[in-house]
Amino acid sequence: MNKWDTEEAIRRWDMHAENFTAKYTEEGDRSREVLLNPALQACMGPLGGKKVLDAGCGEGYLSRKMVKAGASVEAVDYSIEMLRLAKERTSSALGITYHHGNLEKLEMFGDQSFDLIVSNMVIQDLAQYEQAIAEMQRLLVPGGRFIFSILHPCFQTPQSGWVKDETGKKLYWKVDQYFNEGPLEQAIPYDQEEKFLYFHRTLGSYVQTIIEAGLLLEGMIEPKPSAEMLEKYPHFHEDLNVTHFLIFTTRRSG
Ligand SMILES: C[S@@+](CC[C@H](N)C(=O)[O-])C[C@H]1O[C@@H](n2cnc3c(N)ncnc32)[C@H](O)[C@@H]1O
């Protein structure tokens, strides 16, 4: 068995779905509320009347937000446990359909099914990310957009992290082994034993993959906390020194 594959990443998501999302609010976790959601919303623009796919929906907070903003949403995830939570937490009145599927091959959807596909913090989990990005291109109508956020590949590298002084004060963020592409494990704060599995690729690899899939790269956004969010959650000041996330906005040509 290959330990480092998508099936293994999903096994770990199944195991940790409940704990990972235990503190989620309707805005997701704190990083989503402060950094990812405002940036994603700005990229998505008005959603009224749009047919949207939430690709790797997890427990579904973003699907629910998008429906409330006027979209018609279908959602897909490969973790049975995440889907169980999503269904539990979603009122049927919202009309979201949750599907079980691997983003690397979404046979349940026909070509050109969606105006917009959003994938929040998922693409770095996929062993075959090139296949998944090509699949998103297939599913978009001409002119449709694929927007995805990932761990920032320039700062979340093998051996990256804060360097601290002897009192524990954070001094600076260290980056190392940037060109060492492949599987990586990320610590889970509440579990000393197990780690999440994801895959590191360079920024250049992501850009090249987007281009080879036939998508137009329209923007790259590095979310940072707004003044309003800094007032609400002052400890996010440290996120003005290093960015943890990157959002790509891409379009299928019309
Ligand atoms: C970090 S969570 C993000 C969930 C959700 N988008 C959010 O922001 O809360 C990553 C999600 O990607 C899903 N996932 C990982 N690999 C996948 C794959 N190959 N196909 C579909 N979903 C996948 C996991 O099951 C998990 O729900």
Ligand as a Chemical Component Dictionary entry (heavy atoms), coordinates in Angstrom:
data_LIG
# 
_chem_comp.id                   LIG 
_chem_comp.type                 NON-POLYMER 
_chem_comp.pdbx_formal_charge   0 
_chem_comp.three_letter_code    LIG 
# 
loop_
_chem_comp_atom.comp_id 
_chem_comp_atom.atom_id 
_chem_comp_atom.alt_atom_id 
_chem_comp_atom.type_symbol 
_chem_comp_atom.charge 
_chem_comp_atom.model_Cartn_x 
_chem_comp_atom.model_Cartn_y 
_chem_comp_atom.model_Cartn_z 
_chem_comp_atom.pdbx_ordinal 
LIG C1  C1  C 0  -9.169  21.630 5.285  1  
LIG S1  S1  S 1  -10.666 20.747 4.960  2  
LIG C2  C2  C 0  -11.603 22.065 4.224  3  
LIG C3  C3  C 0  -13.076 21.824 4.232  4  
LIG C4  C4  C 0  -13.929 23.022 3.828  5  
LIG N1  N1  N 0  -13.681 23.428 2.462  6  
LIG C5  C5  C 0  -13.665 24.157 4.787  7  
LIG O1  O1  O 0  -13.056 25.147 4.369  8  
LIG O2  O2  O -1 -14.074 24.037 5.940  9  
LIG C6  C6  C 0  -10.239 19.744 3.554  10 
LIG C7  C7  C 0  -11.404 18.970 3.015  11 
LIG O3  O3  O 0  -11.039 18.430 1.758  12 
LIG C8  C8  C 0  -11.604 17.143 1.660  13 
LIG N2  N2  N 0  -10.838 16.406 0.660  14 
LIG C9  C9  C 0  -9.542  16.046 0.729  15 
LIG N3  N3  N 0  -9.193  15.360 -0.388 16 
LIG C10 C10 C 0  -10.294 15.292 -1.170 17 
LIG C11 C11 C 0  -10.565 14.715 -2.435 18 
LIG N4  N4  N 0  -9.623  14.038 -3.102 19 
LIG N5  N5  N 0  -11.790 14.853 -2.960 20 
LIG C12 C12 C 0  -12.754 15.516 -2.283 21 
LIG N6  N6  N 0  -12.564 16.075 -1.058 22 
LIG C13 C13 C 0  -11.338 15.963 -0.503 23 
LIG C14 C14 C 0  -11.470 16.591 3.069  24 
LIG O4  O4  O 0  -12.318 15.494 3.279  25 
LIG C15 C15 C 0  -11.841 17.802 3.899  26 
LIG O5  O5  O 0  -13.215 17.866 4.108  27 
# 
loop_
_chem_comp_bond.comp_id 
_chem_comp_bond.atom_id_1 
_chem_comp_bond.atom_id_2 
_chem_comp_bond.value_order 
_chem_comp_bond.pdbx_ordinal 
LIG C1  S1  SING 1  
LIG S1  C2  SING 2  
LIG S1  C6  SING 3  
LIG C2  C3  SING 4  
LIG C3  C4  SING 5  
LIG C4  N1  SING 6  
LIG C4  C5  SING 7  
LIG C5  O1  DOUB 8  
LIG C5  O2  SING 9  
LIG C6  C7  SING 10 
LIG C7  O3  SING 11 
LIG C7  C15 SING 12 
LIG O3  C8  SING 13 
LIG C8  N2  SING 14 
LIG C8  C14 SING 15 
LIG N2  C9  SING 16 
LIG N2  C13 SING 17 
LIG C9  N3  DOUB 18 
LIG N3  C10 SING 19 
LIG C10 C11 SING 20 
LIG C10 C13 DOUB 21 
LIG C11 N4  SING 22 
LIG C11 N5  DOUB 23 
LIG N5  C12 SING 24 
LIG C12 N6  DOUB 25 
LIG N6  C13 SING 26 
LIG C14 O4  SING 27 
LIG C14 C15 SING 28 
LIG C15 O5  SING 29 
# 
